[in-house]
Amino acid sequence: MSAESTADRILSVLEEDAQASYAEIAERADVSKPTVRKYIDKLEEEGVIVGYSADVDPKKLSSQSIAMVGIDVESERYVEATRKLRDLPEVEALYTSSGDHMLMAEVRGRDGDELGDIIEESILSIEGVTAAHPSFLQERLK
């Protein structure tokens, strides 16, 4: 087996179940536990694995709403605005995008009103941010 296919198999298991133990990953990827540990350490060090998270069904959150927010930024202020967006505690994840917006942010708040306030007072107040277009998540289908 090539090193690449081993890493791919380990990553595939982690993408399906970020809480899998080294023993579970080893069994499902058909490698030893020390191999799993070595590859995970290397992938984390190289920045391939940047974190572990839980998938959340927004409909089942009684005290939280989630929106994906498309954000447009002036190109000359892109780096500064992106840094400020990453620092906002309500921004759970921030992605560059090749779609309709330069950035996509996963934003969380207690409810739709709070999400609106976060967008208006925190996101749109950042110098260089020209627009924010929220899509409120309703139900996780997969």
Disulfide bonds with the S-S distance in Angstrom:
none
